[in-house]
Amino acid sequence: MKNVFLRVKRNFDLNSNNFVPEYADCYLDAEFSAPKGLTGVKEMSVRIYSASYRLMGTGCIAHNPERMLKKISFQLANDDLWDAGMYRAYIYINGTAKWFCELDLPISSNYWTRKAMLPIEDNMQEKFFAEKLAFTSWWNKLYCGRFKEPLVRLLIERLYAFSNEIGNRKVGKLPNLIVTGEGETCGTKALASMILGGFITEDDISLKYCLSLGEITTGAYGWKHMEDKVAKAKAVIVEVPEMNYNDHTVNIVNLMASIIRYDTFRETTFILHGKDRDIAMMMEKCVLMNGLFTKETTFRLSSDRSIGSEYVYDREQEDFTKLVEGILDEKYGCKETDSDCGASPCKAERDLQSMVGLQRVKDDMRETMMMAMFNRKRAEMCLQTDSEQRNHMLFLGNPGTGKTTVARFVGQMYHNMGLLSKGHTVETNRSKLVGEYIGVTEKKTLEAIEEARGGVLFIDEAYTLVSNESDTKDFGKEVLNALLTVLSEPEPDMIVIFAGYEDKMTAMMKTNPGLKDRFPLTFHFDDYSAAELMEMACRSLKAGNYRLTDDAHKCLASLIEKASSRRDEYFGNGRWVHNLINQGIIKSMARRVMTSSTTERNISIDLLCVIEESDILDAERNFLCLKTAKISSPRPIGFRA
């Protein structure tokens, strides 16, 4: 059907929203229209992506298929701002992609952007993305690893071509691939294993096998030991490390090349990965490797954006590469240690103690950790008759009081004590767990649980999962049902944290008698005082190399005092300070500096660092009045028709 339209507009007016989740800074209003009408529509959903195919927001609505649908409205919330720029929109009818278009959001939020939707059947590559890639669990991992738009587009193009060849029965499986890149942290393993391996195996870990040429050539593992595992795998991820190429090494690598060249394992795709110099050395020393990989089956990642290579990886996200290679996140200072490592605090615990305010949380957390270690020591000495190790928690408090930050510390601290095997934190909320149609919610929740094994599963605004007791069709209850299994495990190697407003969380606990008992630990996050908010603002400015004049310091303190005195239960606390500085003061300063300087030569270091009183006053006029507006009470996630 032609003459189908989608129009969108960014919405910064919080007063106009009936539902205001903590994680959302602003909204996107979307309106779908089909003047001639659509019939047989049981459900319609919209998914909007950035220009680089990153999911930004979704909306879904059920509809009576016997009624004609001509117009429907959605309101999409996200924890990222809807910045001006290019977006991609996809419309699904009854779970099937039907239309897509590109939307260019202008800088001004006062106007609607309207675009005609294009039939997705006319663009099979877009259809491939919308139906095959968009719903995989590995797709969002591209953005955890900061892979850039050129690589994302190339992936879609290549994977579509490979799948098309399989569909036309020209080949029976994906071709063998090689991933090579610059630098120590270029992300070749992440792309080879998590992304390409995830696509080939359809996220079935049992069909993926990882090995290293170094292990084979040094004799750590013999080929016969690996042969059965390779035969059962759909994707074999082969690391190419730095090696000393003696006669034995060359023979072993050439044997691997022969296996790949002659397709010994007909159902298996091999994916080699390594640094440029190590791949080049292997190709030079082992002649049978030459010619195995073409331009279409090679992915090269560059850490230098100025090169202009079509395969670009952001080198700044080194923590991600460390994570996927099994190295613990060093920014918390918690490496794997002996079981007695709980005797000394890790960096995460020190960081918690250095946070502004939250004295009640700090004291309660210290006591809780002490009790956990006490019970563990008793169990080691066979004094503990009850072997249960449940440490699930409730974080109760208003927005911006540090609940998410503390949840990240919990994983690292409990890992440091030896009570969690990994210590990572998986952050989620209703919008990421509740599916767009029946059956998806349970799948998403189980995937989140498995991803969080060994660490923390943090569910923000958990009360929205059971926001309407009378609505038996609310998919949010499916999340709780799926969680009850892990919450009941005596030793789950996981901590589940529910977070949200205290009154709404208390009401949620009453809806299910078994919930309360499964969360033995409760932490209350108090609102920050005006003095604490001021300290937080000064720390943030100092970290960004900004300085306040004396007048600006007094003006900022007065502004924070005024806003704090007018706060209601939806006041943003630390998040409000962050937005005030970054969306208000710094923007006002930038406007003053750039409009007052006729040339770049007139811009000095002081001009770029010193915040003046006028910047604070300008931020108060242009930003504060909007952010401190009274917000209506939230209601369950829903849609407008």
C-alpha positions as CSV (number, residue, x, y, z in Angstrom):
1,M,0.0,0.0,0.0
2,K,1.2,3.5,-0.9
3,N,0.4,6.8,0.7
4,V,1.4,5.7,4.2
5,F,3.0,8.3,6.4
6,L,4.9,8.7,9.6
7,R,5.4,11.9,11.4
8,V,7.5,12.5,14.5
9,K,8.4,15.3,16.8
10,R,10.7,15.5,19.8
11,N,8.9,16.3,23.0
12,F,10.7,18.2,25.8
13,D,7.5,19.2,27.6
14,L,7.3,16.8,30.5
15,N,4.0,18.2,31.6
16,S,2.4,16.8,28.4
17,N,3.4,13.2,29.3
18,N,1.1,10.9,31.2
19,F,4.0,8.5,31.8
20,V,7.4,9.7,32.9
21,P,9.9,6.9,33.5
22,E,13.0,7.7,35.5
23,Y,15.4,6.7,32.7
24,A,13.8,9.0,30.1
25,D,15.2,12.5,29.5
26,C,12.7,13.3,26.7
27,Y,10.3,11.7,24.3
28,L,9.5,11.2,20.6
29,D,5.9,11.6,19.6
30,A,5.2,9.5,16.5
31,E,2.0,9.3,14.5
32,F,1.3,6.7,11.8
33,S,-1.4,7.4,9.2
34,A,-2.9,5.4,6.3
35,P,-5.6,7.6,4.7
36,K,-7.1,4.6,2.9
37,G,-7.1,2.6,6.0
38,L,-5.7,-0.8,7.0
39,T,-7.7,-4.0,7.8
40,G,-6.8,-7.1,9.7
41,V,-4.4,-5.3,12.1
42,K,-4.1,-7.2,15.3
43,E,-1.0,-5.2,16.5
44,M,1.1,-2.5,15.1
45,S,4.6,-1.6,16.3
46,V,7.2,1.1,15.4
47,R,10.9,0.7,15.9
48,I,13.2,3.7,15.5
49,Y,16.9,3.4,15.0
50,S,19.8,5.9,14.7
51,A,21.5,6.4,11.4
52,S,23.9,3.7,12.5
53,Y,21.1,1.2,13.2
54,R,21.1,1.5,16.9
55,L,17.7,0.9,18.5
56,M,16.5,4.2,20.1
57,G,12.9,3.4,20.9
58,T,9.9,1.1,20.3
59,G,6.1,1.3,20.6
60,C,3.4,-1.3,20.2
61,I,-0.4,-1.3,20.3
62,A,-3.0,-4.0,20.1
63,H,-5.9,-3.4,17.7
64,N,-9.2,-4.9,16.8
65,P,-8.6,-6.6,13.5
66,E,-12.3,-6.1,12.5
67,R,-11.9,-2.3,12.7
68,M,-10.2,-0.2,10.1
69,L,-7.0,1.5,11.2
70,K,-6.3,4.9,9.7
71,K,-4.2,6.7,12.3
72,I,-2.4,5.7,15.5
73,S,-0.1,7.6,17.9
74,F,2.9,6.3,19.9
75,Q,5.1,8.0,22.5
76,L,8.6,6.6,22.6
77,A,10.8,7.1,25.6
78,N,14.5,6.4,25.9
79,D,17.4,6.9,28.2
80,D,19.3,8.7,25.4
81,L,18.3,12.1,24.2
82,W,16.5,12.3,20.8
83,D,19.2,14.5,19.3
84,A,18.8,16.3,16.0
85,G,19.9,14.2,13.1
86,M,19.0,11.2,10.9
87,Y,17.0,8.3,12.1
88,R,15.5,5.1,10.5
89,A,11.9,4.1,11.2
90,Y,10.3,0.6,10.7
91,I,6.6,-0.2,10.9
92,Y,5.5,-3.8,11.7
93,I,2.0,-5.2,11.3
94,N,1.2,-8.4,13.2
95,G,4.9,-9.0,13.8
96,T,5.9,-8.6,10.1
97,A,7.9,-5.6,8.8
98,K,5.9,-3.6,6.2
99,W,7.4,-0.1,5.8
100,F,10.5,1.9,6.5
101,C,11.8,5.4,6.0
102,E,14.6,7.8,7.0
103,L,13.7,10.7,9.2
104,D,15.7,13.9,9.7
105,L,14.9,15.5,13.0
106,P,15.7,19.2,12.9
107,I,17.4,21.1,15.7
108,S,14.1,22.8,16.6
109,S,11.6,20.7,18.5
110,N,8.6,22.9,17.6
111,Y,7.8,21.2,14.3
112,W,6.7,17.8,13.1
113,T,8.8,15.9,10.6
114,R,6.6,14.0,8.1
115,K,7.9,11.3,5.7
116,A,6.2,8.9,3.3
117,M,6.9,5.2,4.3
118,L,8.4,3.0,1.7
119,P,7.3,-0.7,1.2
120,I,10.0,-2.8,2.8
121,E,9.4,-5.5,0.2
122,D,11.0,-3.2,-2.4
123,N,14.2,-3.1,-0.4
124,M,15.2,-6.7,0.6
125,Q,18.3,-5.6,2.5
126,E,16.2,-3.4,4.7
127,K,13.8,-6.3,5.1
128,F,16.7,-8.5,6.1
129,F,17.7,-6.1,8.8
130,A,14.2,-5.5,10.1
131,E,13.2,-9.1,10.3
132,K,16.5,-11.1,10.8
133,L,19.0,-8.8,12.5
134,A,17.1,-6.3,14.5
135,F,15.6,-8.9,16.9
136,T,18.8,-10.9,17.6
137,S,20.3,-10.6,21.1
138,W,23.8,-9.9,19.7
139,W,22.8,-6.8,17.6
140,N,23.0,-4.3,20.5
141,K,26.5,-5.7,21.4
142,L,27.8,-3.7,18.4
143,Y,27.1,-0.6,20.4
144,C,28.5,-1.9,23.6
145,G,31.7,-2.3,21.6
146,R,31.4,1.1,20.0
147,F,31.6,-0.2,16.4
148,K,31.0,2.7,14.1
149,E,28.4,3.3,11.3
150,P,30.6,2.2,8.3
151,L,31.2,-1.2,9.9
152,V,27.5,-1.6,10.9
153,R,26.4,-0.9,7.3
154,L,29.0,-3.2,5.9
155,L,27.9,-6.0,8.2
156,I,24.3,-5.6,7.1
157,E,25.4,-5.7,3.4
158,R,27.8,-8.6,3.8
159,L,25.5,-10.7,6.0
160,Y,22.6,-10.1,3.6
161,A,24.7,-11.2,0.7
162,F,25.9,-14.3,2.5
163,S,22.4,-15.3,3.6
164,N,21.1,-14.7,0.0
165,E,23.6,-17.1,-1.3
166,I,22.5,-19.7,1.2
167,G,18.9,-19.0,0.4
168,N,19.6,-19.5,-3.4
169,R,21.4,-22.8,-2.4
170,K,24.6,-21.7,-4.0
171,V,26.3,-22.6,-0.8
172,G,25.3,-24.6,2.3
173,K,26.8,-22.3,5.0
174,L,28.5,-19.0,5.4
175,P,32.0,-18.6,3.9
176,N,35.0,-18.8,6.2
177,L,35.9,-15.3,7.5
178,I,38.9,-13.4,8.8
179,V,38.9,-10.4,11.1
180,T,42.1,-8.3,11.4
181,G,42.8,-5.0,13.0
182,E,45.3,-2.4,14.4
183,G,46.4,-2.0,18.0
184,E,46.1,-4.1,21.1
185,T,42.4,-3.3,21.7
186,C,41.0,-3.1,18.2
187,G,38.1,-5.5,19.0
188,T,38.8,-8.3,16.6
189,K,37.7,-11.0,19.1
190,A,34.5,-9.1,19.9
191,L,33.5,-8.9,16.2
192,A,34.6,-12.5,15.4
193,S,33.0,-14.3,18.4
194,M,30.1,-12.2,19.6
195,I,28.9,-10.6,16.4
196,L,29.8,-12.9,13.5
197,G,29.7,-16.1,15.6
198,G,26.4,-15.0,17.1
199,F,24.9,-14.6,13.7
200,I,26.1,-17.9,12.4
201,T,25.0,-19.9,15.5
202,E,21.8,-17.9,16.0
203,D,23.1,-17.1,19.5
204,D,23.4,-20.8,20.5
205,I,26.5,-20.9,22.5
206,S,26.7,-24.7,22.3
207,L,27.3,-24.4,18.5
208,K,30.3,-22.1,19.0
209,Y,33.8,-23.2,19.7
210,C,36.8,-21.0,20.4
211,L,40.4,-22.1,20.1
212,S,43.9,-20.5,19.5
213,L,46.5,-21.5,17.0
214,G,49.0,-20.9,19.9
215,E,47.4,-23.7,21.9
216,I,47.7,-26.2,19.1
217,T,51.2,-25.3,18.0
218,T,52.6,-25.4,21.6
219,G,51.1,-28.7,22.3
220,A,48.8,-27.4,25.0
221,Y,45.9,-29.1,23.2
222,G,46.2,-31.7,20.5
223,W,44.2,-31.5,17.3
224,K,42.5,-34.9,18.2
225,H,41.4,-33.3,21.4
226,M,39.6,-30.6,19.5
227,E,38.4,-32.4,16.5
228,D,35.1,-33.6,18.0
229,K,34.2,-30.2,19.3
230,V,35.0,-28.6,15.9
231,A,32.8,-31.1,14.2
232,K,29.8,-30.3,16.4
233,A,30.2,-26.5,16.0
234,K,28.6,-24.2,13.4
235,A,31.2,-21.5,14.1
236,V,34.8,-22.1,15.1
237,I,36.5,-18.9,16.3
238,V,40.3,-19.2,15.8
239,E,42.7,-16.7,17.4
240,V,45.9,-16.0,15.5
241,P,48.4,-14.8,18.2
242,E,52.0,-13.8,17.9
243,M,54.0,-17.0,17.3
244,N,57.5,-18.2,16.6
245,Y,57.1,-19.9,13.1
246,N,59.5,-22.9,13.3
247,D,59.0,-26.0,11.1
248,H,56.5,-27.5,13.6
249,T,54.4,-24.4,13.8
250,V,54.3,-24.0,10.0
251,N,53.1,-27.6,9.6
252,I,50.4,-27.3,12.2
253,V,49.0,-24.0,10.7
254,N,49.2,-25.4,7.2
255,L,47.2,-28.4,8.5
256,M,44.5,-25.9,9.7
257,A,44.6,-24.2,6.3
258,S,44.1,-27.5,4.5
259,I,41.1,-28.3,6.7
260,I,39.6,-24.9,5.9
261,R,40.5,-25.1,2.2
262,Y,39.1,-28.5,1.5
263,D,36.0,-28.0,3.7
264,T,36.7,-31.0,5.9
265,F,33.8,-29.9,8.2
266,R,31.0,-29.2,5.8
267,E,28.7,-27.6,8.3
268,T,31.3,-25.5,10.1
269,T,32.4,-21.9,9.4
270,F,35.9,-20.9,10.5
271,I,36.4,-17.3,11.7
272,L,40.1,-16.3,12.1
273,H,40.9,-13.2,14.1
274,G,44.1,-11.3,15.2
275,K,46.2,-8.2,14.9
276,D,47.4,-7.0,11.5
277,R,51.0,-8.0,12.1
278,D,50.2,-11.5,13.4
279,I,47.8,-12.2,10.5
280,A,50.4,-10.9,8.0
281,M,53.1,-13.1,9.5
282,M,50.9,-16.2,9.3
283,M,50.1,-15.5,5.7
284,E,53.8,-15.0,4.9
285,K,55.0,-18.2,6.7
286,C,52.1,-20.5,5.8
287,V,51.6,-20.6,2.1
288,L,48.4,-22.7,2.3
289,M,46.7,-19.8,4.0
290,N,47.1,-17.5,1.0
291,G,44.0,-17.2,-1.1
292,L,41.6,-18.6,1.5
293,F,40.0,-15.2,2.2
294,T,38.7,-12.7,-0.3
295,K,37.9,-9.0,0.1
296,E,34.2,-9.9,0.8
297,T,35.2,-12.4,3.6
298,T,37.7,-10.0,5.3
299,F,36.8,-7.5,7.9
300,R,39.5,-5.1,8.8
301,L,39.1,-2.9,11.9
302,S,41.0,0.4,12.2
303,S,41.7,2.3,15.4
304,D,42.7,5.4,13.5
305,R,39.5,7.3,12.4
306,S,41.5,9.6,10.2
307,I,42.5,6.8,7.8
308,G,39.1,6.7,6.4
309,S,39.0,2.9,6.3
310,E,35.5,1.4,5.8
311,Y,36.0,-0.7,8.9
312,V,36.3,1.5,12.0
313,Y,36.4,0.5,15.7
314,D,36.4,3.0,18.5
315,R,39.6,2.5,20.4
316,E,38.4,4.5,23.4
317,Q,36.1,1.6,24.6
318,E,39.0,-0.6,25.9
319,D,36.9,-1.9,28.8
320,F,34.6,-3.7,26.4
321,T,37.4,-5.6,24.8
322,K,38.8,-6.6,28.2
323,L,35.4,-7.8,29.1
324,V,34.8,-10.0,26.1
325,E,38.3,-11.5,26.4
326,G,37.5,-12.5,30.0
327,I,39.6,-9.9,31.7
328,L,37.9,-8.2,34.7
329,D,37.1,-4.5,34.4
330,E,40.2,-2.8,35.8
331,K,38.5,0.5,36.4
332,Y,37.1,-1.1,39.6
333,G,40.4,-2.6,40.6
334,C,38.9,-6.0,41.2
335,K,40.9,-8.7,39.6
336,E,40.4,-12.4,40.4
337,T,41.9,-13.2,43.7
338,D,41.9,-15.9,46.4
339,S,38.8,-16.6,48.4
340,D,40.1,-14.5,51.2
341,C,40.3,-11.4,49.2
342,G,37.3,-9.9,51.1
343,A,39.7,-8.9,53.9
344,S,40.6,-5.7,52.1
345,P,38.2,-3.3,50.3
346,C,38.3,-3.2,46.5
347,K,38.2,0.0,44.5
348,A,34.5,-0.2,44.0
349,E,34.0,-0.1,47.8
350,R,36.3,2.9,48.1
351,D,34.4,4.6,45.2
352,L,31.1,4.0,47.0
353,Q,32.5,5.6,50.2
354,S,33.8,8.6,48.2
355,M,30.4,9.4,46.7
356,V,28.6,12.5,47.7
357,G,25.9,11.9,50.4
358,L,24.2,8.5,50.7
359,Q,25.5,8.0,54.3
360,R,22.6,5.6,55.2
361,V,23.3,3.5,52.1
362,K,27.0,3.4,52.8
363,D,26.5,2.3,56.4
364,D,23.9,-0.3,55.5
365,M,26.0,-1.7,52.7
366,R,29.1,-2.0,54.9
367,E,27.0,-3.9,57.5
368,T,25.4,-6.1,54.8
369,M,28.8,-7.1,53.3
370,M,30.1,-7.8,56.8
371,M,27.2,-10.2,57.5
372,A,27.7,-11.9,54.1
373,M,31.3,-12.6,54.9
374,F,30.4,-13.8,58.4
375,N,27.9,-16.3,57.0
376,R,30.4,-17.5,54.4
377,K,33.1,-18.1,57.1
378,R,30.5,-20.1,59.1
379,A,29.6,-22.2,56.1
380,E,33.3,-22.9,55.4
381,M,33.6,-24.3,58.9
382,C,30.4,-26.3,58.6
383,L,28.7,-24.2,61.2
384,Q,26.0,-23.0,58.9
385,T,23.1,-25.4,58.6
386,D,21.3,-23.2,56.0
387,S,23.4,-23.1,52.7
388,E,21.3,-20.5,51.1
389,Q,23.2,-17.5,49.7
390,R,20.5,-15.1,48.5
391,N,21.5,-11.5,48.4
392,H,18.8,-10.0,46.3
393,M,18.2,-6.3,47.0
394,L,15.6,-3.5,46.9
395,F,16.9,0.0,46.1
396,L,14.2,2.5,47.2
397,G,14.5,6.2,46.4
398,N,13.7,9.0,44.1
399,P,15.3,9.6,40.7
400,G,18.9,10.5,40.5
401,T,19.9,9.4,44.0
402,G,22.6,7.0,42.7
403,K,20.8,3.7,42.6
404,T,22.3,2.6,39.3
405,T,25.8,3.7,40.2
406,V,25.7,1.8,43.5
407,A,24.3,-1.3,41.7
408,R,27.4,-1.4,39.6
409,F,29.6,-1.2,42.7
410,V,27.6,-4.1,44.3
411,G,28.6,-6.5,41.6
412,Q,32.3,-5.7,42.0
413,M,32.2,-5.7,45.8
414,Y,30.5,-9.1,46.0
415,H,32.9,-10.5,43.4
416,N,35.8,-9.2,45.5
417,M,34.4,-11.1,48.5
418,G,34.2,-14.3,46.4
419,L,30.4,-14.3,46.4
420,L,29.9,-13.7,42.7
421,S,31.9,-15.4,40.0
422,K,32.1,-12.4,37.6
423,G,30.9,-9.2,39.2
424,H,29.5,-7.4,36.1
425,T,26.1,-5.6,36.1
426,V,23.4,-5.9,33.5
427,E,21.1,-2.8,33.6
428,T,17.6,-3.1,32.2
429,N,14.0,-1.9,32.7
430,R,10.5,-2.7,31.5
431,S,10.9,-1.3,28.0
432,K,13.9,-3.6,27.4
433,L,12.2,-6.7,28.9
434,V,8.6,-6.5,27.8
435,G,8.1,-7.8,24.3
436,E,6.0,-6.4,21.5
437,Y,3.9,-9.5,21.1
438,I,3.1,-12.8,23.0
439,G,6.1,-15.0,23.8
440,V,8.8,-12.3,23.4
441,T,8.8,-11.1,27.0
442,E,9.8,-14.4,28.5
443,K,12.5,-14.9,25.9
444,K,14.0,-11.4,26.6
445,T,13.8,-11.9,30.4
446,L,15.5,-15.3,30.3
447,E,18.3,-13.8,28.0
448,A,18.8,-11.0,30.6
449,I,19.0,-13.6,33.4
450,E,21.6,-15.6,31.6
451,E,23.6,-12.5,30.7
452,A,23.6,-11.5,34.4
453,R,24.8,-14.9,35.7
454,G,27.8,-14.3,37.9
455,G,26.9,-10.7,38.5
456,V,24.0,-8.3,39.1
457,L,20.7,-8.0,37.3
458,F,19.5,-4.4,37.9
459,I,15.9,-3.7,37.0
460,D,15.1,0.0,37.2
461,E,11.5,1.1,37.8
462,A,10.6,-2.4,38.7
463,Y,7.2,-1.3,39.9
464,T,6.1,-0.7,36.3
465,L,6.1,-4.5,35.8
466,V,2.9,-4.9,37.8
467,S,1.5,-1.4,37.5
468,N,-2.1,-2.5,36.9
469,E,-3.4,-5.5,38.9
470,S,-6.6,-5.8,36.9
471,D,-4.9,-6.0,33.5
472,T,-4.3,-9.7,33.0
473,K,-2.8,-9.1,29.6
474,D,0.0,-6.9,30.9
475,F,3.2,-8.6,29.7
476,G,5.1,-7.1,32.6
477,K,3.8,-9.8,34.8
478,E,5.5,-12.4,32.5
479,V,8.9,-10.8,33.6
480,L,8.1,-11.4,37.2
481,N,7.1,-15.0,36.6
482,A,10.3,-15.6,34.7
483,L,12.3,-14.0,37.5
484,L,10.7,-16.0,40.2
485,T,12.7,-19.1,39.2
486,V,16.1,-17.5,39.7
487,L,14.8,-15.6,42.8
488,S,14.0,-19.0,44.3
489,E,17.4,-20.6,43.7
490,P,19.3,-21.1,47.0
491,E,22.7,-20.2,45.5
492,P,22.0,-18.4,42.2
493,D,25.5,-16.8,41.6
494,M,23.5,-13.6,40.9
495,I,22.1,-10.7,42.7
496,V,18.8,-9.3,41.4
497,I,18.2,-5.6,42.4
498,F,14.8,-4.0,42.0
499,A,14.8,-0.2,42.1
500,G,12.3,2.6,42.1
501,Y,10.1,4.9,44.2
502,E,9.6,3.6,47.7
503,D,5.8,3.9,47.7
504,K,5.4,2.3,44.3
505,M,7.9,-0.5,45.1
506,T,6.0,-1.2,48.4
507,A,2.8,-1.5,46.5
508,M,4.4,-3.8,43.9
509,M,5.6,-6.2,46.7
510,K,2.0,-6.5,48.0
511,T,0.8,-7.8,44.6
512,N,2.8,-11.0,45.0
513,P,3.1,-12.5,48.5
514,G,6.2,-14.4,47.5
515,L,8.2,-11.4,46.3
516,K,9.0,-9.7,49.5
517,D,10.6,-12.8,51.1
518,R,12.9,-13.2,48.1
519,F,14.5,-9.7,48.6
520,P,16.1,-9.9,52.1
521,L,18.1,-6.7,51.7
522,T,16.6,-3.2,51.4
523,F,18.5,0.1,51.0
524,H,16.9,3.5,51.2
525,F,18.4,6.2,49.0
526,D,17.8,9.6,50.5
527,D,17.4,12.7,48.5
528,Y,20.5,14.9,48.3
529,S,20.5,18.1,50.3
530,A,21.3,21.5,48.6
531,A,24.8,21.4,50.0
532,E,25.4,17.9,48.6
533,L,24.0,18.9,45.2
534,M,26.4,21.9,45.2
535,E,29.3,19.6,46.1
536,M,28.3,17.3,43.3
537,A,28.2,20.2,40.8
538,C,31.6,21.5,41.8
539,R,33.1,18.0,41.5
540,S,31.7,17.6,38.1
541,L,32.9,21.0,36.9
542,K,36.4,20.4,38.3
543,A,36.6,17.0,36.5
544,G,35.8,18.7,33.3
545,N,38.5,21.4,33.8
546,Y,36.0,24.2,34.4
547,R,36.4,26.9,37.0
548,L,33.7,29.1,38.6
549,T,34.3,32.8,39.3
550,D,33.4,33.8,42.8
551,D,30.2,35.4,41.6
552,A,29.3,32.4,39.5
553,H,29.9,30.1,42.5
554,K,27.5,32.2,44.6
555,C,25.0,32.3,41.8
556,L,25.1,28.5,41.3
557,A,24.7,27.9,45.0
558,S,21.7,30.1,45.1
559,L,20.2,28.5,42.0
560,I,20.6,25.0,43.5
561,E,19.2,26.1,46.9
562,K,16.1,27.6,45.1
563,A,15.5,24.4,43.0
564,S,16.1,22.2,46.0
565,S,13.5,24.1,48.1
566,R,10.9,23.6,45.4
567,R,11.5,19.9,44.8
568,D,8.8,17.4,44.6
569,E,9.0,13.6,44.5
570,Y,10.0,13.6,40.9
571,F,13.0,16.0,41.3
572,G,16.0,14.5,39.5
573,N,18.6,15.0,42.3
574,G,22.1,14.0,40.9
575,R,20.6,13.6,37.4
576,W,19.2,17.1,37.6
577,V,22.6,18.5,38.5
578,H,24.2,16.6,35.6
579,N,21.6,17.9,33.1
580,L,21.9,21.5,34.6
581,I,25.6,21.5,34.0
582,N,25.8,19.7,30.6
583,Q,22.5,20.9,29.0
584,G,22.4,24.3,30.7
585,I,25.5,25.9,32.1
586,I,28.1,24.5,29.6
587,K,25.8,25.3,26.6
588,S,25.3,28.8,27.9
589,M,29.0,29.2,28.3
590,A,29.7,27.8,24.8
591,R,27.2,30.2,23.3
592,R,28.8,33.2,25.1
593,V,32.4,32.2,24.1
594,M,31.7,31.4,20.5
595,T,29.5,34.5,19.8
596,S,31.9,36.9,21.6
597,S,35.0,35.7,19.7
598,T,35.3,36.9,16.2
599,T,38.1,34.4,15.4
600,E,39.5,31.3,16.9
601,R,42.7,33.1,17.7
602,N,40.8,35.2,20.2
603,I,39.8,32.1,22.2
604,S,42.2,31.6,25.2
605,I,42.4,28.8,27.6
606,D,40.9,30.9,30.4
607,L,37.9,31.7,28.1
608,L,37.3,28.0,27.6
609,C,37.6,27.1,31.3
610,V,36.1,30.0,33.3
611,I,32.3,29.9,34.0
612,E,30.9,33.4,34.6
613,E,27.8,34.5,36.5
614,S,26.0,35.3,33.3
615,D,26.3,31.6,32.2
616,I,24.5,30.5,35.4
617,L,21.8,33.1,34.9
618,D,21.3,32.2,31.3
619,A,21.1,28.5,32.2
620,E,18.4,29.3,34.8
621,R,16.3,31.2,32.2
622,N,16.6,28.7,29.4
623,F,16.9,25.4,31.1
624,L,15.9,25.3,34.7
625,C,12.3,26.4,34.3
626,L,11.7,23.4,32.0
627,K,13.4,20.8,34.2
628,T,11.8,21.9,37.5
629,A,8.3,21.9,36.1
630,K,5.9,19.8,38.1
631,I,5.6,16.4,36.6
632,S,2.3,14.4,36.6
633,S,2.3,11.0,38.3
634,P,3.5,8.2,36.1
635,R,1.2,5.5,34.9
636,P,1.9,2.2,33.3
637,I,3.7,2.1,30.0
638,G,1.1,2.3,27.3
639,F,0.2,3.9,24.0
640,R,-2.1,6.6,22.7
641,A,-4.5,6.0,19.9
